[in-house]
Amino acid sequence: MDKSDAEILLNDSRNKIDEIDNNILNLILERTSLAKDIITAKKALNKDLFDSSREEIIHKKIRNALADKDINTEKVLEIYDLLATISKEEQRKYL
């Protein structure tokens, strides 16, 4: 690969990453927008804000999905834990 090809590949890859990042951000906002519905349902069902069984289900699902993938599963789980934290913070707004 010459420098010109490498530059094109780098720019194309960065553009794709920018597009993916925009999609991720929109999905995070969409996910977070469900906080009011979730806490409303939890109140009606007399459930706590934190549901450890739900967290375990999510972790298991992620581990299974990534079992044969070459990616750091623990880091992906950290991302999901951060998403859960954001969701709980949003839910607290409606308590």
C-alpha positions as CSV (number, residue, x, y, z in Angstrom):
1,M,0.0,0.0,0.0
2,D,1.4,3.4,-1.0
3,K,0.9,6.6,1.0
4,S,-1.9,7.8,-1.2
5,D,-3.8,4.6,-0.7
6,A,-3.1,4.7,3.0
7,E,-4.4,8.3,3.2
8,I,-7.6,7.3,1.4
9,L,-8.1,4.3,3.6
10,L,-7.5,6.4,6.7
11,N,-10.0,9.1,5.7
12,D,-12.6,6.6,4.6
13,S,-12.3,4.7,7.9
14,R,-12.5,7.9,9.9
15,N,-15.6,9.0,8.0
16,K,-17.2,5.7,8.7
17,I,-16.3,6.0,12.4
18,D,-17.8,9.5,12.5
19,E,-21.1,8.1,11.0
20,I,-21.1,5.2,13.4
21,D,-20.5,7.6,16.3
22,N,-23.5,9.7,15.2
23,N,-25.6,6.5,15.2
24,I,-24.3,5.5,18.6
25,L,-25.2,8.9,20.0
26,N,-28.7,8.8,18.6
27,L,-29.2,5.4,20.0
28,I,-28.0,6.5,23.4
29,L,-30.4,9.4,23.3
30,E,-33.2,7.1,22.2
31,R,-32.3,4.5,24.9
32,T,-32.2,7.3,27.6
33,S,-35.6,8.7,26.5
34,L,-37.2,5.5,27.8
35,A,-36.3,6.3,31.4
36,K,-39.6,7.9,32.2
37,D,-41.6,4.9,30.9
38,I,-39.3,2.5,32.8
39,I,-39.5,4.3,36.1
40,T,-43.3,4.7,35.7
41,A,-43.7,1.0,35.2
42,K,-41.3,0.2,38.1
43,K,-43.3,2.4,40.4
44,A,-46.6,0.7,39.4
45,L,-44.9,-2.7,39.9
46,N,-43.3,-1.6,43.2
47,K,-39.8,-2.4,41.9
48,D,-36.6,-0.8,42.9
49,L,-34.7,1.5,40.7
50,F,-31.8,-1.0,40.5
51,D,-32.7,-4.5,39.3
52,S,-29.6,-6.7,39.7
53,S,-31.4,-9.6,37.9
54,R,-31.9,-7.4,34.8
55,E,-28.2,-6.4,34.9
56,E,-27.2,-10.1,35.1
57,I,-29.4,-10.9,32.1
58,I,-27.8,-8.1,30.1
59,H,-24.3,-9.2,31.0
60,K,-25.1,-12.8,30.1
61,K,-26.6,-11.8,26.8
62,I,-23.5,-9.7,26.0
63,R,-21.1,-12.4,27.0
64,N,-23.0,-14.9,24.8
65,A,-23.1,-12.5,21.8
66,L,-19.3,-11.9,22.1
67,A,-18.2,-15.4,22.9
68,D,-16.7,-16.0,19.5
69,K,-15.7,-12.4,18.8
70,D,-12.2,-11.0,19.1
71,I,-13.1,-8.1,21.4
72,N,-12.5,-7.3,25.0
73,T,-15.8,-8.4,26.5
74,E,-15.1,-6.8,29.9
75,K,-14.6,-3.4,28.2
76,V,-17.9,-3.8,26.3
77,L,-19.6,-4.7,29.6
78,E,-18.2,-1.5,31.1
79,I,-19.9,0.4,28.3
80,Y,-23.2,-1.3,29.0
81,D,-22.7,-0.6,32.7
82,L,-22.2,3.1,31.9
83,L,-25.4,3.1,29.8
84,A,-27.2,1.5,32.7
85,T,-25.9,4.2,35.0
86,I,-27.1,6.9,32.6
87,S,-30.5,5.3,32.5
88,K,-30.7,5.1,36.3
89,E,-29.7,8.8,36.6
90,E,-32.5,9.7,34.1
91,Q,-35.0,7.5,36.0
92,R,-34.2,9.3,39.2
93,K,-35.3,12.5,37.6
94,Y,-38.9,11.1,37.5
95,L,-39.0,9.7,41.1
